[in-house]
Amino acid sequence: MEYEKLLEKAYEKLPKARESEERFVIPIADVSVQGTQTTIKNFSQIAQALRRDSTHLMKFLTKELAAPGSSNDKAVFQAKLSQKIIQQKIESYVREYVICRECKRPDTKLVREDRLTFLVCEACGAKTSVKSVK
């Protein structure tokens, strides 16, 4: 009887699993190049689809693309960049900061504790440290 009570208590502490049948699809970047500037027109939609703060995504992209940039609804980089390269960097961001390493689901959030950042899965409850974006 004691075991069943402990088991019930443990189940209560687990996060409520999301039962979504839809498959997670990484958004495709809508990129345009004008002179030496590259613009991601759907930048805010990408950040929303990934459920991440747009400033975090922007910091990652400026570092990875080695190009200064700014963002609001769109992201503007001061370099000529191809759509393929930008898409690869977004996919790399998703692997590092969105997908759970245990259950491979995108139902995660970034939690900052002290000076460390953790990827916390809302589906399985896993907690993994991730590199901070500077």
Summary of the structure (lengths in Angstrom):
residues: 134
radius of gyration: 18.1
end to end distance: 51.5
largest distance: 72.3
contacts: 342
relative contact order: 0.16
helix: 35%
strand: 22%
